Every structure is written in structure tokens, then in C-alpha cells.
Amino acid sequence: MTDNAITRLLPDGSPDGGMKPMGYISDDAVADGIADERGHIFFTNAAGNVNVGVWQCTPCTEVARDYPFDQCCFVLDGTMTITDESGHTGTYTRGDSFVIPRGFNGSFKMTGNFKNYFITVEPER
């Protein structure tokens, strides 16, 4: 959506369609659990490299190698522990925000159902 209108972010996704299956986490990146992802994209800029949405996932651990974009997240529900390749960890719960830089290597562990708002910025195409 790029019509220059203000867009309200809703925690349950689109008011007329809710949340749809998403495939950000590839099967080979799941170290444990099952990544059942759902979400909704509320906004994409005209260049197609910035997206804003809501995302949720079932408990699992994702191993990230060369994370594909910069991402800012605001946690709506659940807990995520992020561990970088040096072993530094951060745990984020409802109300917390964090930024993941493009190229990040590490893991994302969701110990329960997890939901966040996100902004992703990909390199311009």
C-alpha cells in the first residue's frame, strides 16, 4: 500500500482478512519446533524495499545466517531470546523493541507463541 494515507497497525492483521500464512523462516533454518508463521503486511513503500506489518509464530528456534534485511521489531506478545554468533543474548517480551541488522548471524528462540510489529528495510533493488 503506497497511497500516502496513514495506516493503523492492527495486532490481528487486516480488518477484512486477518493474518495469512507467511514464509519468512525456511524449513532448513528451524533448529527445533515448528515455525507456523502468520502475518499481514500493512505497508510497502514505492521502491518495494520497506515493509511494515504484524507477524506471529509458534514456539521454535530459527538459526539465521546472513540475515537478509535490517529489521525493527516491537513485541506484542510472547518471548524471544536472540543469541548472536559470539554468544551474547537478549530476551525480549511484550512492550520491548529491538533492531536486527542485515547480515546478522545467530538464533531466535521463541519459547511460546510470539507476535510483533515489524519494519523491514531491504537494499534498494
Secondary structure as GFF3:
##gff-version 3
##sequence-region A 1 125
A	DSSP	beta_strand	20	21	.	.	.	ID=ss1
A	DSSP	three_ten_helix	27	29	.	.	.	ID=ss2
A	DSSP	beta_strand	30	33	.	.	.	ID=ss3
A	DSSP	beta_strand	37	44	.	.	.	ID=ss4
A	DSSP	beta_strand	50	57	.	.	.	ID=ss5
A	DSSP	beta_strand	60	64	.	.	.	ID=ss6
A	DSSP	beta_strand	70	77	.	.	.	ID=ss7
A	DSSP	beta_strand	79	84	.	.	.	ID=ss8
A	DSSP	beta_strand	89	93	.	.	.	ID=ss9
A	DSSP	beta_strand	97	100	.	.	.	ID=ss10
A	DSSP	beta_strand	106	110	.	.	.	ID=ss11
A	DSSP	beta_strand	114	121	.	.	.	ID=ss12
###
